[in-house]
Amino acid sequence: MRRAARWDGAVPLFESARHGHVPDVAEVRELVGYVREHRTAGAERPFEFVLGGATPPDAAKARDLIGPLHDAGATWWDERQVQTGPDLDRLPPVLRRIEAGPPVV
């Protein structure tokens, strides 16, 4: 992450958040603080934090899930599918999420 801090963004992975699971807000806040602390050249430029996970199609529930991540410093959201369960290889759940539109903070 020190190397990423020199540039303009990162798509961090969290050990506690497997693919499709939303990272813990405290871990995100800690990571954002770490990167900000280690920014040197170009620190005045924006730094993008791309996080991801699966959000519910209900707009209010999705906002409640990603709002705290935004407040912790996330700047992008990458909608993902949980990689377990009976719907893993099914198209209808993916289409339902697409039809619901992107989550809005």
Gaussian input, Z-matrix of N, CA and C with variables (Angstrom, degrees):
# hf/3-21g

backbone

0 1
 N
 C     1     B1
 C     2     B2     1     A1
 N     3     B3     2     A2     1     D1
 C     4     B4     3     A3     2     D2
 C     5     B5     4     A4     3     D3
 N     6     B6     5     A5     4     D4
 C     7     B7     6     A6     5     D5
 C     8     B8     7     A7     6     D6
 N     9     B9     8     A8     7     D7
 C    10    B10     9     A9     8     D8
 C    11    B11    10    A10     9     D9
 N    12    B12    11    A11    10    D10
 C    13    B13    12    A12    11    D11
 C    14    B14    13    A13    12    D12
 N    15    B15    14    A14    13    D13
 C    16    B16    15    A15    14    D14
 C    17    B17    16    A16    15    D15
 N    18    B18    17    A17    16    D16
 C    19    B19    18    A18    17    D17
 C    20    B20    19    A19    18    D18
 N    21    B21    20    A20    19    D19
 C    22    B22    21    A21    20    D20
 C    23    B23    22    A22    21    D21
 N    24    B24    23    A23    22    D22
 C    25    B25    24    A24    23    D23
 C    26    B26    25    A25    24    D24
 N    27    B27    26    A26    25    D25
 C    28    B28    27    A27    26    D26
 C    29    B29    28    A28    27    D27
 N    30    B30    29    A29    28    D28
 C    31    B31    30    A30    29    D29
 C    32    B32    31    A31    30    D30
 N    33    B33    32    A32    31    D31
 C    34    B34    33    A33    32    D32
 C    35    B35    34    A34    33    D33
 N    36    B36    35    A35    34    D34
 C    37    B37    36    A36    35    D35
 C    38    B38    37    A37    36    D36
 N    39    B39    38    A38    37    D37
 C    40    B40    39    A39    38    D38
 C    41    B41    40    A40    39    D39
 N    42    B42    41    A41    40    D40
 C    43    B43    42    A42    41    D41
 C    44    B44    43    A43    42    D42
 N    45    B45    44    A44    43    D43
 C    46    B46    45    A45    44    D44
 C    47    B47    46    A46    45    D45
 N    48    B48    47    A47    46    D46
 C    49    B49    48    A48    47    D47
 C    50    B50    49    A49    48    D48
 N    51    B51    50    A50    49    D49
 C    52    B52    51    A51    50    D50
 C    53    B53    52    A52    51    D51
 N    54    B54    53    A53    52    D52
 C    55    B55    54    A54    53    D53
 C    56    B56    55    A55    54    D54
 N    57    B57    56    A56    55    D55
 C    58    B58    57    A57    56    D56
 C    59    B59    58    A58    57    D57
 N    60    B60    59    A59    58    D58
 C    61    B61    60    A60    59    D59
 C    62    B62    61    A61    60    D60
 N    63    B63    62    A62    61    D61
 C    64    B64    63    A63    62    D62
 C    65    B65    64    A64    63    D63
 N    66    B66    65    A65    64    D64
 C    67    B67    66    A66    65    D65
 C    68    B68    67    A67    66    D66
 N    69    B69    68    A68    67    D67
 C    70    B70    69    A69    68    D68
 C    71    B71    70    A70    69    D69
 N    72    B72    71    A71    70    D70
 C    73    B73    72    A72    71    D71
 C    74    B74    73    A73    72    D72
 N    75    B75    74    A74    73    D73
 C    76    B76    75    A75    74    D74
 C    77    B77    76    A76    75    D75
 N    78    B78    77    A77    76    D76
 C    79    B79    78    A78    77    D77
 C    80    B80    79    A79    78    D78
 N    81    B81    80    A80    79    D79
 C    82    B82    81    A81    80    D80
 C    83    B83    82    A82    81    D81
 N    84    B84    83    A83    82    D82
 C    85    B85    84    A84    83    D83
 C    86    B86    85    A85    84    D84
 N    87    B87    86    A86    85    D85
 C    88    B88    87    A87    86    D86
 C    89    B89    88    A88    87    D87
 N    90    B90    89    A89    88    D88
 C    91    B91    90    A90    89    D89
 C    92    B92    91    A91    90    D90
 N    93    B93    92    A92    91    D91
 C    94    B94    93    A93    92    D92
 C    95    B95    94    A94    93    D93
 N    96    B96    95    A95    94    D94
 C    97    B97    96    A96    95    D95
 C    98    B98    97    A97    96    D96
 N    99    B99    98    A98    97    D97
 C   100   B100    99    A99    98    D98
 C   101   B101   100   A100    99    D99
 N   102   B102   101   A101   100   D100
 C   103   B103   102   A102   101   D101
 C   104   B104   103   A103   102   D102
 N   105   B105   104   A104   103   D103
 C   106   B106   105   A105   104   D104
 C   107   B107   106   A106   105   D105
 N   108   B108   107   A107   106   D106
 C   109   B109   108   A108   107   D107
 C   110   B110   109   A109   108   D108
 N   111   B111   110   A110   109   D109
 C   112   B112   111   A111   110   D110
 C   113   B113   112   A112   111   D111
 N   114   B114   113   A113   112   D112
 C   115   B115   114   A114   113   D113
 C   116   B116   115   A115   114   D114
 N   117   B117   116   A116   115   D115
 C   118   B118   117   A117   116   D116
 C   119   B119   118   A118   117   D117
 N   120   B120   119   A119   118   D118
 C   121   B121   120   A120   119   D119
 C   122   B122   121   A121   120   D120
 N   123   B123   122   A122   121   D121
 C   124   B124   123   A123   122   D122
 C   125   B125   124   A124   123   D123
 N   126   B126   125   A125   124   D124
 C   127   B127   126   A126   125   D125
 C   128   B128   127   A127   126   D126
 N   129   B129   128   A128   127   D127
 C   130   B130   129   A129   128   D128
 C   131   B131   130   A130   129   D129
 N   132   B132   131   A131   130   D130
 C   133   B133   132   A132   131   D131
 C   134   B134   133   A133   132   D132
 N   135   B135   134   A134   133   D133
 C   136   B136   135   A135   134   D134
 C   137   B137   136   A136   135   D135
 N   138   B138   137   A137   136   D136
 C   139   B139   138   A138   137   D137
 C   140   B140   139   A139   138   D138
 N   141   B141   140   A140   139   D139
 C   142   B142   141   A141   140   D140
 C   143   B143   142   A142   141   D141
 N   144   B144   143   A143   142   D142
 C   145   B145   144   A144   143   D143
 C   146   B146   145   A145   144   D144
 N   147   B147   146   A146   145   D145
 C   148   B148   147   A147   146   D146
 C   149   B149   148   A148   147   D147
 N   150   B150   149   A149   148   D148
 C   151   B151   150   A150   149   D149
 C   152   B152   151   A151   150   D150
 N   153   B153   152   A152   151   D151
 C   154   B154   153   A153   152   D152
 C   155   B155   154   A154   153   D153
 N   156   B156   155   A155   154   D154
 C   157   B157   156   A156   155   D155
 C   158   B158   157   A157   156   D156
 N   159   B159   158   A158   157   D157
 C   160   B160   159   A159   158   D158
 C   161   B161   160   A160   159   D159
 N   162   B162   161   A161   160   D160
 C   163   B163   162   A162   161   D161
 C   164   B164   163   A163   162   D162
 N   165   B165   164   A164   163   D163
 C   166   B166   165   A165   164   D164
 C   167   B167   166   A166   165   D165
 N   168   B168   167   A167   166   D166
 C   169   B169   168   A168   167   D167
 C   170   B170   169   A169   168   D168
 N   171   B171   170   A170   169   D169
 C   172   B172   171   A171   170   D170
 C   173   B173   172   A172   171   D171
 N   174   B174   173   A173   172   D172
 C   175   B175   174   A174   173   D173
 C   176   B176   175   A175   174   D174
 N   177   B177   176   A176   175   D175
 C   178   B178   177   A177   176   D176
 C   179   B179   178   A178   177   D177
 N   180   B180   179   A179   178   D178
 C   181   B181   180   A180   179   D179
 C   182   B182   181   A181   180   D180
 N   183   B183   182   A182   181   D181
 C   184   B184   183   A183   182   D182
 C   185   B185   184   A184   183   D183
 N   186   B186   185   A185   184   D184
 C   187   B187   186   A186   185   D185
 C   188   B188   187   A187   186   D186
 N   189   B189   188   A188   187   D187
 C   190   B190   189   A189   188   D188
 C   191   B191   190   A190   189   D189
 N   192   B192   191   A191   190   D190
 C   193   B193   192   A192   191   D191
 C   194   B194   193   A193   192   D192
 N   195   B195   194   A194   193   D193
 C   196   B196   195   A195   194   D194
 C   197   B197   196   A196   195   D195
 N   198   B198   197   A197   196   D196
 C   199   B199   198   A198   197   D197
 C   200   B200   199   A199   198   D198
 N   201   B201   200   A200   199   D199
 C   202   B202   201   A201   200   D200
 C   203   B203   202   A202   201   D201
 N   204   B204   203   A203   202   D202
 C   205   B205   204   A204   203   D203
 C   206   B206   205   A205   204   D204
 N   207   B207   206   A206   205   D205
 C   208   B208   207   A207   206   D206
 C   209   B209   208   A208   207   D207
 N   210   B210   209   A209   208   D208
 C   211   B211   210   A210   209   D209
 C   212   B212   211   A211   210   D210
 N   213   B213   212   A212   211   D211
 C   214   B214   213   A213   212   D212
 C   215   B215   214   A214   213   D213
 N   216   B216   215   A215   214   D214
 C   217   B217   216   A216   215   D215
 C   218   B218   217   A217   216   D216
 N   219   B219   218   A218   217   D217
 C   220   B220   219   A219   218   D218
 C   221   B221   220   A220   219   D219
 N   222   B222   221   A221   220   D220
 C   223   B223   222   A222   221   D221
 C   224   B224   223   A223   222   D222
 N   225   B225   224   A224   223   D223
 C   226   B226   225   A225   224   D224
 C   227   B227   226   A226   225   D225
 N   228   B228   227   A227   226   D226
 C   229   B229   228   A228   227   D227
 C   230   B230   229   A229   228   D228
 N   231   B231   230   A230   229   D229
 C   232   B232   231   A231   230   D230
 C   233   B233   232   A232   231   D231
 N   234   B234   233   A233   232   D232
 C   235   B235   234   A234   233   D233
 C   236   B236   235   A235   234   D234
 N   237   B237   236   A236   235   D235
 C   238   B238   237   A237   236   D236
 C   239   B239   238   A238   237   D237
 N   240   B240   239   A239   238   D238
 C   241   B241   240   A240   239   D239
 C   242   B242   241   A241   240   D240
 N   243   B243   242   A242   241   D241
 C   244   B244   243   A243   242   D242
 C   245   B245   244   A244   243   D243
 N   246   B246   245   A245   244   D244
 C   247   B247   246   A246   245   D245
 C   248   B248   247   A247   246   D246
 N   249   B249   248   A248   247   D247
 C   250   B250   249   A249   248   D248
 C   251   B251   250   A250   249   D249
 N   252   B252   251   A251   250   D250
 C   253   B253   252   A252   251   D251
 C   254   B254   253   A253   252   D252
 N   255   B255   254   A254   253   D253
 C   256   B256   255   A255   254   D254
 C   257   B257   256   A256   255   D255
 N   258   B258   257   A257   256   D256
 C   259   B259   258   A258   257   D257
 C   260   B260   259   A259   258   D258
 N   261   B261   260   A260   259   D259
 C   262   B262   261   A261   260   D260
 C   263   B263   262   A262   261   D261
 N   264   B264   263   A263   262   D262
 C   265   B265   264   A264   263   D263
 C   266   B266   265   A265   264   D264
 N   267   B267   266   A266   265   D265
 C   268   B268   267   A267   266   D266
 C   269   B269   268   A268   267   D267
 N   270   B270   269   A269   268   D268
 C   271   B271   270   A270   269   D269
 C   272   B272   271   A271   270   D270
 N   273   B273   272   A272   271   D271
 C   274   B274   273   A273   272   D272
 C   275   B275   274   A274   273   D273
 N   276   B276   275   A275   274   D274
 C   277   B277   276   A276   275   D275
 C   278   B278   277   A277   276   D276
 N   279   B279   278   A278   277   D277
 C   280   B280   279   A279   278   D278
 C   281   B281   280   A280   279   D279
 N   282   B282   281   A281   280   D280
 C   283   B283   282   A282   281   D281
 C   284   B284   283   A283   282   D282
 N   285   B285   284   A284   283   D283
 C   286   B286   285   A285   284   D284
 C   287   B287   286   A286   285   D285
 N   288   B288   287   A287   286   D286
 C   289   B289   288   A288   287   D287
 C   290   B290   289   A289   288   D288
 N   291   B291   290   A290   289   D289
 C   292   B292   291   A291   290   D290
 C   293   B293   292   A292   291   D291
 N   294   B294   293   A293   292   D292
 C   295   B295   294   A294   293   D293
 C   296   B296   295   A295   294   D294
 N   297   B297   296   A296   295   D295
 C   298   B298   297   A297   296   D296
 C   299   B299   298   A298   297   D297
 N   300   B300   299   A299   298   D298
 C   301   B301   300   A300   299   D299
 C   302   B302   301   A301   300   D300
 N   303   B303   302   A302   301   D301
 C   304   B304   303   A303   302   D302
 C   305   B305   304   A304   303   D303
 N   306   B306   305   A305   304   D304
 C   307   B307   306   A306   305   D305
 C   308   B308   307   A307   306   D306
 N   309   B309   308   A308   307   D307
 C   310   B310   309   A309   308   D308
 C   311   B311   310   A310   309   D309
 N   312   B312   311   A311   310   D310
 C   313   B313   312   A312   311   D311
 C   314   B314   313   A313   312   D312

   B1=1.4469
   B2=1.5237
   B3=1.3413
   B4=1.4744
   B5=1.5203
   B6=1.3156
   B7=1.4628
   B8=1.5307
   B9=1.3124
   B10=1.4618
   B11=1.5243
   B12=1.3125
   B13=1.4658
   B14=1.5255
   B15=1.3350
   B16=1.4710
   B17=1.5213
   B18=1.3038
   B19=1.4579
   B20=1.5170
   B21=1.3410
   B22=1.4610
   B23=1.5186
   B24=1.3242
   B25=1.4550
   B26=1.5091
   B27=1.3337
   B28=1.4617
   B29=1.5243
   B30=1.3275
   B31=1.4580
   B32=1.5255
   B33=1.3299
   B34=1.4599
   B35=1.5288
   B36=1.3080
   B37=1.4597
   B38=1.5184
   B39=1.3054
   B40=1.4475
   B41=1.5203
   B42=1.3064
   B43=1.4524
   B44=1.5278
   B45=1.3103
   B46=1.4615
   B47=1.5286
   B48=1.3220
   B49=1.4673
   B50=1.5239
   B51=1.3096
   B52=1.4678
   B53=1.5209
   B54=1.3220
   B55=1.4620
   B56=1.5354
   B57=1.3137
   B58=1.4482
   B59=1.5141
   B60=1.3150
   B61=1.4659
   B62=1.5219
   B63=1.2952
   B64=1.4621
   B65=1.5290
   B66=1.3439
   B67=1.4700
   B68=1.5288
   B69=1.3072
   B70=1.4535
   B71=1.5311
   B72=1.3176
   B73=1.4643
   B74=1.5297
   B75=1.3210
   B76=1.4714
   B77=1.5289
   B78=1.3275
   B79=1.4748
   B80=1.5184
   B81=1.3125
   B82=1.4704
   B83=1.5218
   B84=1.3186
   B85=1.4652
   B86=1.5306
   B87=1.3234
   B88=1.4710
   B89=1.5271
   B90=1.3236
   B91=1.4619
   B92=1.5278
   B93=1.3072
   B94=1.4743
   B95=1.5253
   B96=1.3190
   B97=1.4610
   B98=1.5142
   B99=1.3274
   B100=1.4596
   B101=1.5339
   B102=1.3333
   B103=1.4650
   B104=1.5208
   B105=1.3000
   B106=1.4773
   B107=1.5260
   B108=1.3105
   B109=1.4615
   B110=1.5310
   B111=1.3258
   B112=1.4643
   B113=1.5277
   B114=1.3218
   B115=1.4648
   B116=1.5230
   B117=1.3193
   B118=1.4629
   B119=1.5212
   B120=1.3057
   B121=1.4628
   B122=1.5287
   B123=1.2927
   B124=1.4593
   B125=1.5138
   B126=1.3251
   B127=1.4685
   B128=1.5210
   B129=1.3165
   B130=1.4611
   B131=1.5320
   B132=1.3245
   B133=1.4684
   B134=1.5292
   B135=1.3281
   B136=1.4684
   B137=1.5291
   B138=1.2950
   B139=1.4650
   B140=1.5195
   B141=1.3169
   B142=1.4600
   B143=1.5259
   B144=1.3139
   B145=1.4624
   B146=1.5201
   B147=1.3280
   B148=1.4541
   B149=1.5236
   B150=1.3204
   B151=1.4612
   B152=1.5154
   B153=1.3154
   B154=1.4459
   B155=1.5108
   B156=1.3058
   B157=1.4422
   B158=1.5143
   B159=1.3044
   B160=1.4613
   B161=1.5228
   B162=1.3197
   B163=1.4572
   B164=1.5227
   B165=1.3205
   B166=1.4658
   B167=1.5257
   B168=1.3301
   B169=1.4686
   B170=1.5262
   B171=1.3146
   B172=1.4621
   B173=1.5253
   B174=1.3301
   B175=1.4711
   B176=1.5249
   B177=1.3199
   B178=1.4676
   B179=1.5216
   B180=1.3267
   B181=1.4638
   B182=1.5263
   B183=1.3299
   B184=1.4640
   B185=1.5190
   B186=1.3280
   B187=1.4718
   B188=1.5304
   B189=1.3336
   B190=1.4670
   B191=1.5246
   B192=1.3216
   B193=1.4603
   B194=1.5287
   B195=1.3388
   B196=1.4694
   B197=1.5277
   B198=1.3138
   B199=1.4655
   B200=1.5175
   B201=1.3413
   B202=1.4715
   B203=1.5308
   B204=1.3341
   B205=1.4700
   B206=1.5264
   B207=1.3128
   B208=1.4676
   B209=1.5225
   B210=1.3247
   B211=1.4637
   B212=1.5330
   B213=1.3431
   B214=1.4670
   B215=1.5238
   B216=1.3463
   B217=1.4561
   B218=1.5126
   B219=1.3342
   B220=1.4654
   B221=1.5241
   B222=1.3320
   B223=1.4647
   B224=1.5183
   B225=1.3295
   B226=1.4628
   B227=1.5113
   B228=1.3311
   B229=1.4587
   B230=1.5144
   B231=1.3240
   B232=1.4608
   B233=1.5231
   B234=1.3221
   B235=1.4688
   B236=1.5297
   B237=1.3240
   B238=1.4682
   B239=1.5176
   B240=1.2958
   B241=1.4577
   B242=1.5227
   B243=1.3316
   B244=1.4599
   B245=1.5290
   B246=1.3199
   B247=1.4605
   B248=1.5271
   B249=1.3139
   B250=1.4566
   B251=1.5175
   B252=1.2901
   B253=1.4555
   B254=1.5139
   B255=1.3155
   B256=1.4635
   B257=1.5236
   B258=1.3350
   B259=1.4739
   B260=1.5203
   B261=1.3277
   B262=1.4593
   B263=1.5252
   B264=1.3048
   B265=1.4709
   B266=1.5217
   B267=1.3026
   B268=1.4576
   B269=1.5316
   B270=1.3106
   B271=1.4595
   B272=1.5371
   B273=1.3334
   B274=1.4750
   B275=1.5334
   B276=1.3465
   B277=1.4784
   B278=1.5322
   B279=1.3123
   B280=1.4642
   B281=1.5301
   B282=1.3230
   B283=1.4600
   B284=1.5270
   B285=1.3433
   B286=1.4651
   B287=1.5266
   B288=1.3282
   B289=1.4700
   B290=1.5214
   B291=1.3207
   B292=1.4636
   B293=1.5265
   B294=1.3272
   B295=1.4618
   B296=1.5254
   B297=1.3281
   B298=1.4601
   B299=1.5212
   B300=1.3260
   B301=1.4649
   B302=1.5099
   B303=1.3269
   B304=1.4634
   B305=1.5263
   B306=1.3254
   B307=1.4640
   B308=1.5311
   B309=1.3169
   B310=1.4608
   B311=1.5214
   B312=1.3241
   B313=1.4685
   B314=1.5054
   A1=111.25
   A2=116.89
   A3=117.76
   A4=109.90
   A5=117.27
   A6=120.24
   A7=110.23
   A8=117.01
   A9=120.57
   A10=111.02
   A11=117.06
   A12=121.36
   A13=111.84
   A14=117.19
   A15=120.44
   A16=111.80
   A17=118.29
   A18=121.04
   A19=111.17
   A20=117.39
   A21=118.19
   A22=115.23
   A23=117.50
   A24=117.38
   A25=113.11
   A26=113.94
   A27=120.44
   A28=109.53
   A29=114.15
   A30=122.29
   A31=105.05
   A32=116.78
   A33=119.90
   A34=112.60
   A35=114.68
   A36=121.86
   A37=107.44
   A38=116.16
   A39=121.63
   A40=108.69
   A41=116.49
   A42=120.95
   A43=111.36
   A44=116.45
   A45=120.72
   A46=113.54
   A47=118.49
   A48=121.57
   A49=109.60
   A50=115.25
   A51=119.64
   A52=109.54
   A53=116.49
   A54=122.04
   A55=110.96
   A56=115.51
   A57=121.53
   A58=113.56
   A59=116.81
   A60=120.35
   A61=109.24
   A62=116.13
   A63=122.65
   A64=109.52
   A65=117.71
   A66=119.94
   A67=111.76
   A68=115.00
   A69=122.66
   A70=109.93
   A71=116.70
   A72=122.17
   A73=111.37
   A74=117.23
   A75=119.83
   A76=110.80
   A77=116.84
   A78=119.72
   A79=110.71
   A80=116.71
   A81=120.61
   A82=109.42
   A83=117.16
   A84=121.34
   A85=110.55
   A86=116.10
   A87=120.67
   A88=111.02
   A89=117.04
   A90=121.13
   A91=111.45
   A92=116.66
   A93=120.55
   A94=109.81
   A95=117.50
   A96=121.27
   A97=112.04
   A98=116.19
   A99=120.83
   A100=110.58
   A101=116.16
   A102=119.69
   A103=110.59
   A104=117.28
   A105=119.95
   A106=111.02
   A107=116.37
   A108=121.23
   A109=111.54
   A110=117.48
   A111=121.83
   A112=113.60
   A113=117.54
   A114=119.54
   A115=108.15
   A116=116.56
   A117=120.84
   A118=108.32
   A119=117.36
   A120=120.98
   A121=109.45
   A122=115.89
   A123=120.60
   A124=114.02
   A125=116.59
   A126=119.74
   A127=112.56
   A128=117.12
   A129=119.40
   A130=111.03
   A131=116.59
   A132=120.61
   A133=110.07
   A134=117.30
   A135=119.74
   A136=111.06
   A137=115.80
   A138=122.06
   A139=106.68
   A140=115.85
   A141=121.37
   A142=111.09
   A143=116.17
   A144=122.62
   A145=106.84
   A146=116.35
   A147=122.35
   A148=108.44
   A149=115.70
   A150=121.56
   A151=107.95
   A152=115.91
   A153=118.29
   A154=112.78
   A155=113.81
   A156=122.52
   A157=108.18
   A158=116.26
   A159=121.70
   A160=109.26
   A161=116.16
   A162=120.46
   A163=109.35
   A164=116.89
   A165=119.35
   A166=110.22
   A167=117.97
   A168=120.36
   A169=113.44
   A170=118.19
   A171=121.75
   A172=109.06
   A173=116.21
   A174=121.28
   A175=112.64
   A176=118.07
   A177=120.39
   A178=110.94
   A179=117.31
   A180=120.48
   A181=110.99
   A182=116.92
   A183=120.22
   A184=110.48
   A185=116.51
   A186=121.10
   A187=110.67
   A188=116.34
   A189=120.04
   A190=111.61
   A191=116.34
   A192=120.75
   A193=112.17
   A194=116.70
   A195=118.53
   A196=113.46
   A197=118.38
   A198=121.14
   A199=112.83
   A200=118.43
   A201=119.51
   A202=112.51
   A203=117.69
   A204=120.19
   A205=109.84
   A206=116.25
   A207=120.91
   A208=109.76
   A209=116.16
   A210=120.78
   A211=111.45
   A212=116.63
   A213=121.30
   A214=111.98
   A215=118.07
   A216=120.53
   A217=116.25
   A218=118.71
   A219=120.17
   A220=109.18
   A221=116.65
   A222=120.71
   A223=113.04
   A224=117.80
   A225=122.42
   A226=108.32
   A227=116.52
   A228=122.14
   A229=108.80
   A230=116.35
   A231=124.09
   A232=107.11
   A233=116.55
   A234=120.77
   A235=109.12
   A236=115.23
   A237=121.12
   A238=109.52
   A239=114.69
   A240=121.08
   A241=108.55
   A242=116.19
   A243=120.14
   A244=107.51
   A245=116.12
   A246=121.02
   A247=114.13
   A248=117.28
   A249=121.42
   A250=108.32
   A251=116.50
   A252=121.04
   A253=113.28
   A254=115.94
   A255=121.37
   A256=114.59
   A257=117.89
   A258=120.37
   A259=113.89
   A260=117.88
   A261=120.96
   A262=112.59
   A263=117.37
   A264=121.00
   A265=112.58
   A266=117.36
   A267=121.24
   A268=110.20
   A269=115.19
   A270=121.30
   A271=113.59
   A272=120.38
   A273=119.49
   A274=115.08
   A275=120.51
   A276=117.70
   A277=112.75
   A278=116.82
   A279=120.86
   A280=109.45
   A281=116.75
   A282=119.97
   A283=111.87
   A284=117.53
   A285=120.09
   A286=110.43
   A287=116.98
   A288=119.99
   A289=110.50
   A290=116.69
   A291=120.62
   A292=110.32
   A293=116.90
   A294=120.82
   A295=112.18
   A296=117.72
   A297=121.27
   A298=111.58
   A299=116.95
   A300=121.01
   A301=112.35
   A302=116.43
   A303=120.23
   A304=111.89
   A305=116.05
   A306=118.07
   A307=109.81
   A308=115.82
   A309=121.51
   A310=108.95
   A311=116.19
   A312=120.83
   A313=108.55
   D1=-26.22
   D2=175.38
   D3=-62.53
   D4=-39.40
   D5=179.08
   D6=-66.43
   D7=-44.04
   D8=179.07
   D9=-61.36
   D10=-34.47
   D11=-178.26
   D12=-60.49
   D13=-22.76
   D14=179.11
   D15=-75.31
   D16=-15.41
   D17=-172.70
   D18=-108.59
   D19=-136.45
   D20=-172.94
   D21=-124.35
   D22=6.69
   D23=176.63
   D24=169.63
   D25=173.23
   D26=-179.66
   D27=-155.20
   D28=153.92
   D29=172.55
   D30=-116.98
   D31=82.85
   D32=-173.86
   D33=-72.54
   D34=149.56
   D35=173.10
   D36=-106.07
   D37=143.47
   D38=-179.90
   D39=-119.02
   D40=128.21
   D41=-179.69
   D42=-58.43
   D43=-32.90
   D44=-177.62
   D45=-82.62
   D46=-5.19
   D47=-177.34
   D48=-127.28
   D49=91.66
   D50=177.88
   D51=-65.46
   D52=167.66
   D53=-176.30
   D54=-51.18
   D55=122.78
   D56=179.42
   D57=96.66
   D58=-16.78
   D59=179.30
   D60=-93.96
   D61=141.79
   D62=-176.28
   D63=-77.60
   D64=133.01
   D65=178.96
   D66=-67.60
   D67=154.74
   D68=178.91
   D69=-68.85
   D70=133.81
   D71=-177.27
   D72=-58.61
   D73=-40.48
   D74=-179.19
   D75=-63.80
   D76=-38.70
   D77=178.22
   D78=-66.73
   D79=-39.24
   D80=178.52
   D81=-63.97
   D82=-46.43
   D83=179.62
   D84=-59.00
   D85=-42.31
   D86=179.20
   D87=-63.82
   D88=-43.76
   D89=179.83
   D90=-64.91
   D91=-44.57
   D92=178.81
   D93=-60.12
   D94=-43.64
   D95=177.72
   D96=-61.73
   D97=-41.31
   D98=179.34
   D99=-61.50
   D100=-47.89
   D101=-179.16
   D102=-63.57
   D103=-44.35
   D104=179.84
   D105=-61.50
   D106=-37.32
   D107=179.00
   D108=-66.65
   D109=-31.00
   D110=-176.23
   D111=-100.53
   D112=7.04
   D113=176.11
   D114=-72.82
   D115=133.86
   D116=177.40
   D117=-125.33
   D118=-100.33
   D119=179.78
   D120=-61.01
   D121=130.79
   D122=178.39
   D123=78.60
   D124=15.77
   D125=-177.58
   D126=-61.60
   D127=-18.30
   D128=179.54
   D129=-78.42
   D130=-17.23
   D131=177.67
   D132=-76.07
   D133=151.93
   D134=176.83
   D135=-64.46
   D136=152.84
   D137=176.22
   D138=-124.33
   D139=124.39
   D140=-177.13
   D141=-92.14
   D142=130.90
   D143=174.06
   D144=-113.13
   D145=109.46
   D146=-179.29
   D147=-96.98
   D148=115.00
   D149=177.97
   D150=-115.45
   D151=164.03
   D152=179.27
   D153=-155.62
   D154=168.57
   D155=179.03
   D156=167.11
   D157=-175.43
   D158=178.75
   D159=-99.56
   D160=124.03
   D161=177.10
   D162=-106.60
   D163=153.73
   D164=177.01
   D165=-72.09
   D166=153.11
   D167=179.55
   D168=-66.27
   D169=-23.05
   D170=178.33
   D171=-66.91
   D172=121.25
   D173=-173.32
   D174=-59.34
   D175=-41.87
   D176=-178.47
   D177=-67.12
   D178=-40.63
   D179=179.00
   D180=-67.75
   D181=-38.77
   D182=177.57
   D183=-64.18
   D184=-42.24
   D185=178.76
   D186=-62.78
   D187=-40.78
   D188=178.56
   D189=-64.24
   D190=-28.51
   D191=-179.22
   D192=-79.65
   D193=-44.78
   D194=-174.70
   D195=-95.24
   D196=-16.78
   D197=178.69
   D198=-55.34
   D199=-49.54
   D200=178.59
   D201=-63.59
   D202=-30.62
   D203=177.25
   D204=-68.99
   D205=-39.97
   D206=175.83
   D207=-61.21
   D208=-45.69
   D209=179.51
   D210=-62.41
   D211=-29.06
   D212=179.72
   D213=-80.29
   D214=-11.44
   D215=176.54
   D216=126.82
   D217=-3.91
   D218=178.12
   D219=-65.71
   D220=138.63
   D221=-179.16
   D222=-115.12
   D223=-16.76
   D224=179.02
   D225=-135.01
   D226=151.03
   D227=174.59
   D228=-123.10
   D229=129.01
   D230=178.68
   D231=-111.41
   D232=104.96
   D233=-179.03
   D234=-69.11
   D235=129.27
   D236=-177.03
   D237=-129.36
   D238=166.56
   D239=177.32
   D240=-108.33
   D241=136.10
   D242=176.62
   D243=-62.37
   D244=133.59
   D245=-172.78
   D246=-88.74
   D247=24.77
   D248=175.85
   D249=-139.26
   D250=167.46
   D251=174.96
   D252=99.87
   D253=172.11
   D254=-173.73
   D255=-71.03
   D256=-20.32
   D257=-177.36
   D258=-93.31
   D259=7.38
   D260=-174.90
   D261=-54.44
   D262=-45.68
   D263=-176.42
   D264=-104.13
   D265=26.77
   D266=-177.12
   D267=-111.27
   D268=135.51
   D269=-179.00
   D270=-77.67
   D271=-38.67
   D272=-176.18
   D273=-54.25
   D274=-42.62
   D275=178.10
   D276=-62.99
   D277=-35.73
   D278=178.66
   D279=-66.58
   D280=-44.61
   D281=179.48
   D282=-64.15
   D283=-38.21
   D284=177.41
   D285=-61.50
   D286=-40.44
   D287=-179.78
   D288=-68.22
   D289=-39.13
   D290=177.98
   D291=-63.95
   D292=-44.42
   D293=179.97
   D294=-63.19
   D295=-29.20
   D296=178.74
   D297=-69.43
   D298=-20.90
   D299=-179.48
   D300=84.14
   D301=170.96
   D302=-177.44
   D303=-71.11
   D304=149.42
   D305=175.76
   D306=-67.77
   D307=145.62
   D308=-177.65
   D309=-122.54
   D310=132.42
   D311=177.36
   D312=-92.46

